[in-house]
């Protein structure tokens, strides 16, 4: 039977997709067999498998050549990376059996596994969107498996306390400073593994890493491909990721560990650094590395009052709880597999991780008692310069909003500058805080965190109310309670028999009602001596200016009103 031309193309493409998936599955089995052959010193079988695998990767490269679909782009780079790994394995051979086995287990096999899932997701699921539900419900846990983390999560002890990963792409001079500072400042007695990941560098990074003699080294031949292989080989309870443009300082790592170990709900900890967005810096003055370390010695003193919960984090260096990020019972935050279009994750990885953590009830902490130096995305800057920067971010924001229903940089993604310095009074007893239409919740959360930091008071309750259902999942992740309010009757019920020490009213709220009525109702539930922070807008500005002559203007439209 002859198919119409367009149907024939579709049929051939689907046939080729299944053929590639079958080949990748076979190659995973061949990698396991290669490892067994080397372990048993069966060199005849070892050499035969090397040849089979090399031919398989060449086939994958040729199949993907000239095809511009997303899945094929991932496949081509991963195949080239796997071929480069295979070449190193062949060189090591029997002369260095231990290194050869490690290269197979911790580099070649994870690369092939990653190629399979990337192609399955970006190509096969594009062709069969009806299979996506199965992927998210059951297939994901098999495809993302990390047996080292999963085994420990089931009751066996973790092999290491921390997996320390340094990520590098060229900029060897920065990489050397990073690694040297890290090795000087790993806490004494820490049971850790050092994993160095080279993302296709051409400046001697690979050879430098080999000279450091890490526990594991992952060499990715094509930058931007196979990066998820790293998530399959970590064996620690936690993973510390460090970009090569970071200098690690004394006591930073141990203070981050103290923070994440303090609460099983804390999944992500980031230290303060300069040259980072999201208002994650603290005042610091130094011009040399010696002065940096002197500052860090003073700053990096463990202090739980300086652990600030955030709605979002940026991460030139970060500490992750592996059971949450990579375990079978966790969220699989090991790649961009939340939509078949990867642009949003490539552009907004921090926002994607932050959203998934807060929507699943996990905490993200900025550890101000851990300061490291960040030079400022020296690798990423070179990458973005090759693209239209405005388009790069605009497309990413649109894709993120389409997938998750909220803007990554929408209201409340980061607290307003007016709350950077202390705005809270001395609070010793229980404190209740109310947020009204605070978007993702950063400004109302900041009041709670200021009371913890400046008053050393953790006896705070944060309630957030919103009339926009899109934000409720995110608000629940950073609040003690959160509700959607659509009528004044629901508002009255929610506030019944409750008073608040602080109210943070950010966006226009229940605009079908008179603002004066809403404000009067809220002020009735503000304690005597309590504070209302309200951002004036078209709904509120004229009324506030007329009725509150003793208001305090804070800037950026924010007004502070105290109830006498």
N, C-alpha and C positions, 0 to 999 in steps of 0.2 A: 504494500500500500504506500502510495506517495503522499507525504504530508505537505500542506501549503508551506511556502517558504518560511514565514515567520514562526509557524508552529514547529517546523523542523529545527530552526535555530534554538527555540526554547527547549526542545527535547534534547538536542545535542549538548546544550549548556548544562541541563540537569544531569544528564548522563556523565558529563565530565566532572561535575561537582561530586557526585557519588563515587566516581572512580578515584578522585583525589582523596576523599575522606577514607576510603578503603585502603588506599596506599599509605596514608599517614597512620592509620591504625596498625597496619602490618609493620611499619617502621618502628613504632613504639615497641612492639613485640621483639623486633630485631635488636633494638637497643638493649633490652633486658637480656636477650640471648648473648649479645656481645659482652656484656658485663660478666655473665656466667662463664663464658669461654675464657676471658682473661683471668677470672678468679681461679679457674681450674687449670689454667696454663695450657689450654687446648689451642695452640697457635694456628693449626690448620683451619679450625672452625673460626677463629678470631679473624684471620685474613680473609676468609670467604665472606664473612658478614660485613667486614669493612668494604669490600667490593660491592656487595649488594646494596648497602646503605648509600654509598657514593653514587651508584647508578640511580637509586631512587630519588635522591636529592636533585640530581641533574635533570631527571624527568620532571620533577615539580617546578624547577626553574624554567624549563622550556614550555611547560603547560601554561605557566603564568605570564610568559613573555608576551607583551603587546596587549594584554587584557587590562582594562582600566578600572574594573570593579574593585571595591574596597577589599573584599576577601582575598583577591588575588594579589593585591599590593602587599598585604601582610604575609602572604604565603611566600612570595618571592624573596623578601628580606630574611624571613626565618629560614628558608632553604639555604640561602647563601651563608647565613650564620652557622647553620648546622654543618655545612660542608667544611667551613673553616675549623669548627670544633673537631670534626672527624679527622682532619689533617693533623691536628695536634695530638689526637689520640693515637694515630698511626705512628707519629714520631716518638711518642713516649714508649709504646709497646711494652714488651717484657722487661726492658732495661729499667723501667721505673714503674713497676706494677701498681704500687700504691697510688701514685699520681694519676696513672692511666685509669684505674677504677674510679677515682674521684671525679675525673673529667667526664666519664660516661654518666655516672650517677647524678652529679651536681651541675652538669652543663648540657650535655648532648640530649639526654632523655627529657629534662624539663623544657628544652627548646622545642623538641618535637611535640611534646604534650601541649605546649602553648600554641604551636602552629595548628594543631588539630582543632582546639577549641575556638581559636580566632576564625578559622575558615568555616567551621561549623556554624558559628554564630553569625558572622557577617555575610556569609554567602548562602549557606543552606537555609537558614531561618529567613533570609530575605526572600528566597524562593518559596518557602513554606511557612508563612507567618502563623498558620494554624497550629504549628508545633511549638510556638513560643511559650505557651502555658506549661507544657510538659517540661521545657527547659528550666523555667524558674521554680517549678514545684519539686522536681526530682532530679533531672539530668545535671543541674548545676553542681549539686553536692558530690557527684561522681567525677565530673570533669575538672573541678577545682581542687581535688583532693590534695591535701598535704599530709602524708602519713605520719610525719614526725610530730606535728602539732596534734593531729587527731588521736594518736596513740597516747600522748600525755594527757589530753583532755578526758580520756576514758579511765584515768586513774594511775597510769604509769608516770613516773617522774620525768620532767623535761630533761633533756640531755644537758642543756645550758640554761643559765638564768637569762642571758641576753644574747641575741644574735646582733652583732654590730656590722652594719652594711655601709660602705662608702661607695657612692655613685660618682663616676667621673666620665667626662667626655672632653678630651683634650685639656688645655689649660694646665699643663703639667706643673708649672710653678705653684699654682694654687693647690693642686692635689698634694704636693709634697708638704706644704705648710699644714694642710688639713690632717694628713695621716700622722705627721710628726706630733702635732698637738694632741691628737686623739691618743696615741700610744703613751704619751706622758701623763694623760689625765684619766685613764681607765681606773676606776676604784680598785684599790688593793683587795685581793681576795675574791674578786668577782669572777664567777664561772661563766666565761663568754666564748663565743666563736667570732672570728673576724672574717668577714666576707667582703672581698673587693670586686666591684663590678665595673668593667671597662666597656663603655658604650661606643665601640667603633672608633676609638681614638687613633690618631696617626702621628702622635708626637712622643712616643716612647712610654706612654702610660702603662701599656701591657707589661713591658719589661721591668718598669719600676715596681709594679705590683708584684711581679714574680720575685723580685729581690726582697720584698717585705716578708714573704713566706706566710701568707694568710692561711687560715684553716681551709678556706674555699676561695677559688677565683673563678668568676664568670666573665668570659670574654664574648661580647656581642659584636659580630663583625659589621653589622649594618645598624647605625644609630637609629633609634626609634622603633626597632623591631625586637621581638622576643624579650622585652623588658619584664614581662610578667613571670619569666622563668625564676626570677629571684624569690618570688613568693612561695615557690614550691620547695625550696631547699633550706629555709630557715628552720632551726631546731630549738630555738629558745622559747622561754615563756613570753618574752617580750622581744621586739626588734627595734633597735635604734638605727634609723636611717639618717645618713649625713651626706649632704651635697658637698662636692669637692671645693666649694667656695666658702666653707665655714671653718673657723678656728675654734676648737673645743677648749674650754677653760677649766681650771681646777674646781672640783666638786659639782660641776653642772650635771654630769651623768648620775651621780649618786642622789642628788636632790630630785631629779626627774623620777628616778626609781622609787624614792620614798613617796612621792606624790601618787604615782600610778598604783602602788601597792596599798595605799591607804583606803581604797574603795573599789570593790570589784566592778562597779558601774563606770569607773573611769577607764576609758578605752584608748585615749589619745592625749599625749602631753607634749607641748612644744615650749622650749625655753624662749626668753626674750632675746632679741637680736636687733641690731641696726639694719637699715636697708631692707625693710620688709613692710608690706602693706598691712591693713587691718588693725592699725594702732597697737602693734605688739612691741613697740620699743619702750625703753625707759631712759631717763636722763643718764648719760654717761659721757665722760670726757677722757680721751686718751689718744695718743698719736703714735705709739710704738707697741709692739707685742708685749714688752715688759710692763708698760703702763696698763695695757689691757688685763694682764694677769693680776696686777695689783688691784685694779678695780674689781675684778671677779672675786678675788679673795675676800673683799669686804662685802660684796653683794651676795655671793653664793653661800649663804648660811641658811640651812633648812628652816623654813617658816611657813606653816600651813595657811596662815592668814594671807599670804601673798600668792596662793594658788587661785587664780581667777577663772571661774567657769565662763566659757564663751559659747556663742551660738555657731561660731565658725572659727577655723584656724588656718593659717598659712604655715608652710612647713619646710624651710630650708634645712632644718634638723628636727627630728621628731621621734617620740617613743610610742610604740604601738603594742597593744595587748593582742598577742597572736591568736588566741582562741576566738576573739571577736572578729579580727580582720581576715583570718585564713582558716580557721577550724571548721569542721563539719557542722557544728552547732552555731556558727557565727554568721557573718553577713557577706563573706567573700568579697571584701573590698580590695581585690587583687588585680583589678583591671578596669575596663570600661564597659563591662557587659551588663548594662542596664537599658540600653537602647541599641538598635541596629545601626544607628548613625553615631560614629565615635567622636564627632567634632566637639560636642559639648564636654566630653570628659577630657579630651586632649587640651582644651582651652581652660576648663574649670575643674581640675581634679580636686583641689582643696574644697571647693563648694560642694562637689558631689559627695565626697567622703563625709563632710560635715553634716549635710542634709540626711544622709542615710544613718549616721550615728544618732543624731538628735531624734529622728523619727522612730528609732528603735529603743529609745530610752537610755542611751549611753551618754556619758559626760565627756566633754573636751575641756582640758585645763591649760591655761597659759601659766607656766611656772616662772613667776618673776624672781624667785630665789635661785634661778639658773640662768646665767647670762653667757651667751656665746657671741662671737663676732661673725657677721655675715657680710661678705664683700658686695653682694648684690646681683645675684642671678647672672653671673658672667657667661654661663653656658646658654641659658634661655634667651638672653638678649641677642646673641648672634643668630639664633634660630628665628626669632620673631622679625629681625631686620630683613630676612629674606622674604617676608610676606607683607601684605598690607595690614599693618597693625590694627587699624580701625575695623577692617573687615574681619580680621582674625577673632577679635573679641565680640563684635556684633553678631556674627554668625553663631558663635558659641553661646551667647546669651539667649538667642532665639531658640536654639536647639534645647538648651537646659530648661527654659520655660515651657516648651512644648512637652517635654518628658515628665517634668516634676510638678508643673502647675504653678510655680513661683519663680520670680526673677532671682538669679543668683546674687545680684547686687541691688535687690529691691529694699523696701523699707525694713529697717531693723536688722540688716545683715551685719552691721557693725555699729557700735554705739556712737552717738554724736560727740564731736569734739568738746562741747560744753560740759560733758560729764567726765572729761579726762582727769581734771583735778577734782579734789574733794568737794562734794555738794551736800553731803549728809551731816546731820548733827551727831552729837555724842549719844549713842544708843546703847543702853545697858540691858534692858529687859526684852521681852518678846516684841518683834516688829513685824507688822503685816504690810505688804506692799501690793498695790493694785496697778496693773498695766492696762491701758485702754487703747485698742487699735495700734499696737506697737510692732506691727509687721511680724518679722521673724523673732522679735523679742529682745534685742540687744540692750535697749535703753532701760527697760524695767529691770532686766537681769543685772545691769551695771549698778543700780542702786543697792540691790542685795549684796553684790560683791564688794561694794565700797564699805558697807557696814561690817562685813567680815574683815576687810583689810585694815580699816582705820579704827574700828571699835572693838576688834577681836571678838565679835559677836556673831555666832552662827545660828542664833535662835530667830530665824527669819522665815516668813512664809510669803511666797510670791504667787499671786493670782493674776492671770492674764485673761482679758475678755476681748473678743473681736467680733465684728459683724461681717468679716470676710472669711468664708469657710476654707479658702485656699490655704490659710495660715495655721489652721488649728492643729494639724499634725506636728508642725514645727514648734509651736508654742507649748504643746504638751511635753515636748522633749526637754524644755528648759524651765518649766514652771512646776510648782507644787500642785496646781490645778489650772485648767484652762477651759473656757467654754465659748461657744458661738452664741451671740446675742443678736436677735433680729427685731425685737420690740422693746418698748419701754417697760412693759409688764415683765418680760424676762429679765430685764436689768434690775428691776426692783426685787424680784425673787432671788436673783443671784446675790444682791447686796444685803438682803434681809438679815437683821441682827448682826451685821459686821461693820467694823470700823477699821480704817487703815491709817498708818502713820505717814505713808507716802503714796501718792497717786501720780502716775506718769501717763499723761494723755497725749498721744502722738498724732495720729491721723484723724481726719473727719470721721465722725461716729454717729450712726443712726440719723442720717441727714433728713429723714422724713419728719423728724421732730424739731421743735424749737431748741436752739442751742442753750438758751438761758434755762430752760426746764431741765435739760440733761445735766448742765453744770450744777444747778442748785441741788439736784438729787445726789450727785457725787460728793459735793461739799458737805452734805448732811451725813455722809459716811466717812468723812475725814476727821481724824481725832483733833481735839483742841491742841493747838501747837504743832499740828501736822503740816506737811508741805505738799502742794500740788505743783508739779512740773507740767506745763502745757505748751505745745507748739502751736502758735497762732496760725490760722489759715483763713480761707474765705468764709468758713463757717463761724469762726470764733473771734477774729482779730478786732472788729469794731466793738463788740460787746466787752471784751477784756479791757480794751483801752478806755472805755467809758466807765466801767463799774469798778475797776481795781486800780485806783490811783497810786497805791503804795506797792504795786507790783515791782519785781526786780527783773530787768531785761538781762538775759544771759547770753544772747547772741543766737544767730541762725534761727530766729523766730521763737526761741524758747523763752518762756516767762516762768518765774518762780513766784508763787502766791502762798503766803503762810496764813493758816487759820488761827485767829487770835482766840 
